[in-house]
């Protein structure tokens, strides 16, 4: 089966009446156009999306296939991320944090609170952010929420 577009988003009303199969994606695969996958129930599918996926990304619960009895949807897997908090007495460092993350072409997401951001974990990024004055960092494992993504570039950019 070849799926060529995202048909919508899975919601509870659809999930209750149909069998749902999930296709797992790591965060970096969510911005690729071509995939050969097997669902959690063993269905082989090919996914061939247009260029909009390069900036939008595949999001949790995106539907690739739907018929009268079955839905195939995306499941974004949790990954290690760095939670960055800018302390209230150092609000001016918000621009510095966002600049440094963006300068490394890393994904940047709004966090759960005011002046809190998330970026995909890597050790050099953690070390650099940890050295910034007025910044608190923590490594967490969480499912990236592409609805909260600040950066618009696709991953894998190289000079």
Residue pairs with C-beta under 8 A, 6 or more apart in sequence:
1 43
1 44
1 45
1 46
1 65
2 45
2 46
2 47
2 48
3 45
3 46
3 47
3 48
3 64
3 65
3 72
4 47
4 48
4 49
4 50
5 49
5 50
6 49
6 58
6 62
6 63
6 64
7 63
7 64
7 65
7 66
8 62
8 63
9 59
9 61
9 62
9 63
10 20
10 61
10 62
10 63
10 71
10 73
11 61
14 63
14 66
14 71
15 71
18 66
18 68
18 69
18 70
18 71
19 41
19 69
19 70
19 71
20 70
20 71
20 72
20 73
21 39
21 40
21 41
21 43
21 70
21 71
21 72
21 73
22 39
22 40
22 72
22 73
22 74
22 75
23 35
23 37
23 38
23 39
23 40
23 45
23 47
23 64
23 72
23 73
23 74
23 75
24 37
24 40
24 75
24 77
25 35
25 58
25 74
25 75
25 76
25 77
26 77
26 79
27 76
27 77
27 79
27 107
27 120
27 144
28 155
28 156
29 35
29 58
30 53
30 57
30 58
30 59
30 74
30 76
30 144
30 146
31 53
31 54
31 55
31 57
31 58
31 154
31 155
31 156
32 53
33 48
33 49
33 50
33 51
33 53
33 54
34 46
34 47
34 48
34 49
35 46
35 47
36 44
36 45
36 46
36 47
37 44
37 45
37 46
37 47
38 44
38 45
39 45
39 72
40 75
43 72
45 64
45 65
45 72
47 64
49 58
54 154
55 152
55 153
55 154
56 146
57 146
57 149
58 74
58 76
59 74
59 76
59 146
59 147
60 74
60 75
60 76
60 143
60 145
60 146
61 73
61 74
61 75
62 73
62 74
63 71
63 72
63 73
63 74
64 72
64 73
64 74
65 71
65 72
66 72
76 143
76 144
76 146
77 143
78 141
78 142
78 143
79 120
79 121
79 141
79 142
79 143
79 144
80 120
80 121
80 139
80 140
80 141
81 109
81 118
81 119
81 120
81 121
81 139
81 140
81 141
81 142
81 144
82 118
82 119
82 120
82 121
82 125
82 126
82 129
82 137
82 138
82 139
82 140
83 111
83 116
83 117
83 118
83 137
83 138
83 139
83 140
84 97
84 101
84 111
84 116
84 117
84 118
84 119
84 129
84 135
84 136
84 137
85 111
85 113
85 115
85 116
85 135
85 136
85 137
85 138
86 93
86 94
86 97
86 115
86 116
86 117
86 134
86 135
87 93
87 134
87 135
87 136
88 115
89 134
90 133
90 134
90 135
91 115
93 132
93 133
93 134
93 135
94 115
96 132
97 117
97 129
97 132
97 135
98 108
98 117
98 150
100 128
100 129
100 132
101 108
101 117
101 119
101 125
101 129
101 151
102 108
102 151
104 125
105 153
105 155
105 157
106 119
106 120
106 122
106 125
106 151
107 119
107 120
107 144
107 149
107 151
107 155
108 117
108 118
108 119
108 149
108 150
108 151
109 117
109 118
109 119
109 144
109 145
109 148
109 149
109 150
110 116
110 117
110 118
110 148
110 150
111 117
111 118
111 148
117 150
118 142
118 144
118 148
119 125
120 144
121 139
126 137
126 139
129 135
129 137
130 137
